[in-house]
Amino acid sequence: MLVIRPALESDFGAIGRVFHDAVRQIARSDYTEEQLRAWSPGERDAEHWQRRTAKLEVSVAVLESVVAGFIGFSHSGHIDLLFVRPEFVRRGIAKALLLGAERALGQLGVELAWTEASLTARGFFQAMGYSAVREQTVCCGGVELRNHRMEKVLTRPNGAANGSQPIRPETNGTSPAAPVADVRVGR
């Protein structure tokens, strides 16, 4: 049974492994070895991931007693990180994580969710209702990577789309992309 819950301090080591494995294994058909090494030079420790996500809401998906995926998003609507372990791809994990984040953002009154989707994750985000706004090139570890700024107008809890024009926060231009297995974004 899939369980989506807020990340615990004890989850951050697993989050680092999910990120590294997703980047190195899932994104390899869209990025060169040099790009993959720049994006994820090696597994980073739990403290790195706690610092990296300190300003984000982070949820994990637990399946078969394993952290199978995670999402990190800000209250501004930025879906910053969404990654799934390679062995759990195409099981609805990324979808469940993203829908949970969108629901939380909607409850906060956020009208627009946005991400910097990797080439690998673009199709997933399109299937989830995101539209590509522009292709971007970002620098990660001294290496250029392409990704796509994508946006989705969120609906209110009653199902109606917000009537006002969504605010379009600008990207910080530093997130490479996000592959991930079903999914996406990261640095």
Phi, psi and chi 1 to 4 in degrees:
 res  aa     phi    psi   chi1   chi2   chi3   chi4
   1 MET       -  132.9  177.9  174.9  159.1      -
   2 LEU   -81.5  129.7 -179.4   65.5      -      -
   3 VAL  -121.3  126.0  175.3      -      -      -
   4 ILE  -105.5  126.9  -53.2  -68.9      -      -
   5 ARG  -150.2  162.3   61.4  167.1  172.2   74.7
   6 PRO   -60.8  144.4  -22.4   33.0      -      -
   7 ALA   -66.3  141.2      -      -      -      -
   8 LEU  -101.4  160.7  -54.2  172.3      -      -
   9 GLU   -53.9  -36.9 -171.9  173.8  -28.6      -
  10 SER   -72.1   -7.7   59.8      -      -      -
  11 ASP   -87.2  -15.4  -68.0  -35.3      -      -
  12 PHE   -69.6  -26.7  -75.4   92.1      -      -
  13 GLY   -64.8  -44.1      -      -      -      -
  14 ALA   -65.8  -37.2      -      -      -      -
  15 ILE   -59.1  -42.9  -75.4  170.2      -      -
  16 GLY   -61.2  -39.6      -      -      -      -
  17 ARG   -68.5  -40.7  -73.5 -174.2  -65.8  -79.5
  18 VAL   -59.1  -49.3  169.3      -      -      -
  19 PHE   -57.3  -53.2  174.8   84.4      -      -
  20 HIS   -60.3  -48.1 -178.5   72.1      -      -
  21 ASP   -65.4  -39.5  -69.0  -11.3      -      -
  22 ALA   -64.4  -47.5      -      -      -      -
  23 VAL   -62.0  -51.0  168.1      -      -      -
  24 ARG   -72.3  -29.9  -70.9  -62.8 -171.5   89.7
  25 GLN  -102.6  -42.2  -65.6  175.9   41.5      -
  26 ILE   -82.3  -37.3  -62.2  166.4      -      -
  27 ALA   -85.5   -0.5      -      -      -      -
  28 ARG   -65.4  -20.6   78.5  178.3  -37.8  103.8
  29 SER   -80.7  -12.3   63.4      -      -      -
  30 ASP  -112.1  -13.8  -63.5  -54.7      -      -
  31 TYR  -133.1  153.7  -65.2   93.6      -      -
  32 THR   -76.6  165.8   66.6      -      -      -
  33 GLU   -57.0  -42.7  -93.0  -49.6  -53.6      -
  34 GLU   -60.3  -43.3  178.8 -173.9   29.4      -
  35 GLN   -65.1  -42.3  -69.7  170.5  -40.2      -
  36 LEU   -63.0  -41.8  -64.4  172.6      -      -
  37 ARG   -65.5  -37.3  -79.4 -167.3  -51.7  -85.8
  38 ALA   -68.3  -39.7      -      -      -      -
  39 TRP   -69.5  -42.9 -169.2   -4.8      -      -
  40 SER  -140.2   87.1 -176.4      -      -      -
  41 PRO   -65.5  -21.3   10.5  -14.0      -      -
  42 GLY   175.2  170.3      -      -      -      -
  43 GLU   -65.7  134.2  -82.0 -172.8   35.8      -
  44 ARG  -102.6  153.7  -58.9 -126.3  166.6  110.9
  45 ASP   -77.6  171.5   63.1   19.1      -      -
  46 ALA   -58.4  -38.2      -      -      -      -
  47 GLU   -63.2  -39.7  -68.5   75.5   25.6      -
  48 HIS   -57.7  -47.5  165.3   83.1      -      -
  49 TRP   -70.1  -31.4  -75.7   99.7      -      -
  50 GLN   -65.6  -42.2  -72.7  171.8  -34.4      -
  51 ARG   -66.9  -45.3  -74.6 -171.5  -49.5  -85.0
  52 ARG   -60.3  -32.1  169.5   65.2  176.8   84.6
  53 THR  -108.3   11.6   61.1      -      -      -
  54 ALA   -56.0  -31.3      -      -      -      -
  55 LYS  -102.4   14.1  -65.4 -177.3  179.4  177.8
  56 LEU  -114.9  155.9  -58.0  174.6      -      -
  57 GLU   -84.4  127.5  -62.3  -68.8  -31.5      -
  58 VAL  -122.9  127.8 -179.7      -      -      -
  59 SER  -122.3  150.8  -64.9      -      -      -
  60 VAL  -119.2  153.3  -65.1      -      -      -
  61 ALA  -107.7  123.6      -      -      -      -
  62 VAL  -111.8  124.6  178.7      -      -      -
  63 LEU  -136.0  131.7 -176.7   63.7      -      -
  64 GLU    55.8   39.4  -58.4  168.6   10.2      -
  65 SER    63.5   19.8  -58.1      -      -      -
  66 VAL  -124.0  140.4  173.3      -      -      -
  67 VAL   -70.7  106.7  173.0      -      -      -
  68 ALA   -91.5  -19.6      -      -      -      -
  69 GLY  -171.6  170.4      -      -      -      -
  70 PHE  -154.2  160.1   73.7   98.3      -      -
  71 ILE  -136.6  143.5 -169.9  166.7      -      -
  72 GLY  -130.9  127.1      -      -      -      -
  73 PHE  -142.7  154.6   62.4   95.8      -      -
  74 SER  -103.3  163.1   70.9      -      -      -
  75 HIS   -69.6   -8.3  -69.9 -176.0      -      -
  76 SER   -81.7   -8.8   71.2      -      -      -
  77 GLY   103.4    0.6      -      -      -      -
  78 HIS   -78.0  116.5 -176.9 -156.7      -      -
  79 ILE   -86.2   98.1  -51.9  -62.7      -      -
  80 ASP   -85.2  -39.5 -171.1   10.9      -      -
  81 LEU  -137.3  133.8  -61.0  159.6      -      -
  82 LEU  -153.6  108.8  176.6   52.0      -      -
  83 PHE  -139.3  146.9  -66.9   87.5      -      -
  84 VAL  -131.0  141.1  174.4      -      -      -
  85 ARG   -60.1  141.1  -72.1 -169.7   62.6   79.0
  86 PRO   -53.0  -38.6  -27.2   34.9      -      -
  87 GLU   -74.0   -6.4   63.1  -91.8   31.2      -
  88 PHE  -113.4   11.8  -68.6  109.9      -      -
  89 VAL   -65.0  148.7  173.9      -      -      -
  90 ARG    63.7   34.5  -56.1 -144.6 -175.8  -76.0
  91 ARG  -118.4   11.2  -70.7  179.4  156.4 -173.2
  92 GLY    86.2    7.6      -      -      -      -
  93 ILE   -70.1  -48.7  -67.0  167.3      -      -
  94 ALA   -61.9  -41.2      -      -      -      -
  95 LYS   -60.7  -46.2 -179.4  177.8 -178.8  177.2
  96 ALA   -63.0  -42.3      -      -      -      -
  97 LEU   -63.8  -45.8  -74.4  163.5      -      -
  98 LEU   -67.3  -42.5 -175.5   58.7      -      -
  99 LEU   -62.1  -38.2  -70.6  174.0      -      -
 100 GLY   -63.7  -42.1      -      -      -      -
 101 ALA   -66.0  -43.7      -      -      -      -
 102 GLU   -62.3  -39.6  -70.8  175.3   -7.6      -
 103 ARG   -62.1  -46.3 -163.1  168.1   23.8 -101.3
 104 ALA   -61.9  -43.0      -      -      -      -
 105 LEU   -64.3  -42.1  -70.4  167.6      -      -
 106 GLY   -59.8  -39.9      -      -      -      -
 107 GLN   -66.7  -25.0  -69.4  171.3  -13.4      -
 108 LEU   -84.0   -4.5  -68.4  169.3      -      -
 109 GLY    87.1   10.4      -      -      -      -
 110 VAL   -72.6  132.0  174.4      -      -      -
 111 GLU   -97.7  -21.0  -63.1  178.8   -6.3      -
 112 LEU  -134.4  123.2 -175.6   77.8      -      -
 113 ALA   -99.5  143.4      -      -      -      -
 114 TRP  -145.9  155.6   59.8  -78.1      -      -
 115 THR  -150.0  167.8 -168.2      -      -      -
 116 GLU  -115.5   86.7  -66.8  142.1  -31.1      -
 117 ALA   -78.8  135.3      -      -      -      -
 118 SER   -65.8  166.4   67.8      -      -      -
 119 LEU   -57.3  -36.5  -58.3  177.1      -      -
 120 THR   -67.2  -37.5  -51.5      -      -      -
 121 ALA   -92.4  -10.0      -      -      -      -
 122 ARG   -54.0  -47.3 -178.5  178.9  178.9 -174.6
 123 GLY   -60.3  -39.3      -      -      -      -
 124 PHE   -61.2  -49.1  165.9   76.9      -      -
 125 PHE   -65.0  -36.9  -81.0   97.1      -      -
 126 GLN   -61.1  -44.7  -76.6  178.2  -42.3      -
 127 ALA   -62.4  -24.8      -      -      -      -
 128 MET   -91.5    8.5  -65.1  -61.7  -66.7      -
 129 GLY    95.4    9.1      -      -      -      -
 130 TYR   -86.0  145.5  -75.0   71.0      -      -
 131 SER  -110.4  138.9  -62.1      -      -      -
 132 ALA   -74.5  127.6      -      -      -      -
 133 VAL   -95.4  -43.1  174.8      -      -      -
 134 ARG  -166.3  155.6   66.7  180.0  170.9  -90.6
 135 GLU   -86.6  145.5 -175.0  172.4  -59.3      -
 136 GLN  -132.3  154.8  -50.3  176.2  132.7      -
 137 THR  -118.6  126.5  -60.5      -      -      -
 138 VAL  -121.4  158.3  -64.1      -      -      -
 139 CYS  -104.7  128.8 -170.9      -      -      -
 140 CYS  -135.1  115.5 -179.9      -      -      -
 141 GLY    58.9   32.8      -      -      -      -
 142 GLY    80.4    6.7      -      -      -      -
 143 VAL  -121.0  138.8  177.3      -      -      -
 144 GLU   -83.6  137.5  -70.3 -174.0  -12.2      -
 145 LEU  -132.2  145.9  -65.5   95.5      -      -
 146 ARG   -98.1  145.9  -71.6 -175.3  -53.1  135.5
 147 ASN  -148.8 -174.7   68.4   21.2      -      -
 148 HIS  -131.7  126.1  -64.2  -87.5      -      -
 149 ARG   -73.1  124.2  165.1   68.6 -177.4 -119.5
 150 MET  -130.8  147.8  -59.4 -175.4   78.3      -
 151 GLU  -138.2  155.3  -60.8  176.3  -12.1      -
 152 LYS  -144.4  128.3  178.2 -178.9 -180.0  179.1
 153 VAL   -76.7  125.3  175.2      -      -      -
 154 LEU   -84.5  154.6  -60.0  177.6      -      -
 155 THR   -97.7  155.7   57.5      -      -      -
 156 ARG   -73.3  162.7  -67.8 -173.5  178.7  169.7
 157 PRO   -53.0  -28.9  -28.0   34.5      -      -
 158 ASN   -81.4    0.5   67.4    5.1      -      -
 159 GLY    97.1  -10.4      -      -      -      -
 160 ALA   -84.2  140.4      -      -      -      -
 161 ALA   -69.7  145.8      -      -      -      -
 162 ASN   -61.9  141.0  -67.5  -23.4      -      -
 163 GLY   -82.1  -25.0      -      -      -      -
 164 SER   -81.4  161.9   61.8      -      -      -
 165 GLN   -66.7  127.1 -179.3   69.1    9.1      -
 166 PRO   -65.8  145.0   13.8  -18.7      -      -
 167 ILE   -76.6  137.4  -62.4  169.9      -      -
 168 ARG  -111.3   87.7  -61.6 -174.8 -176.3  -80.9
 169 PRO   -62.4  144.5   13.6  -16.8      -      -
 170 GLU   -81.6  147.9  -75.3  -54.3  -51.2      -
 171 THR   -69.7  152.7  176.0      -      -      -
 172 ASN   -80.7   -7.7   62.5   13.6      -      -
 173 GLY    72.1    8.9      -      -      -      -
 174 THR  -112.1  -13.7   60.3      -      -      -
 175 SER   -77.0  125.6  -71.2      -      -      -
 176 PRO   -65.0  -78.2  -15.1   15.9      -      -
 177 ALA  -169.0 -172.5      -      -      -      -
 178 ALA  -146.8  126.0      -      -      -      -
 179 PRO   -90.0 -121.6   30.0  -30.8      -      -
 180 VAL    85.1  125.2 -164.3      -      -      -
 181 ALA    -8.5   -8.5      -      -      -      -
 182 ASP  -179.0   -1.5 -108.2  -39.3      -      -
 183 VAL  -150.7 -129.9  161.2      -      -      -
 184 ARG  -161.1 -136.9  109.6   88.1 -136.9  177.7
 185 VAL   -43.8  141.2 -159.7      -      -      -
 186 GLY  -178.6  177.3      -      -      -      -
 187 ARG  -115.2      -  -85.2 -177.3 -149.5  168.3
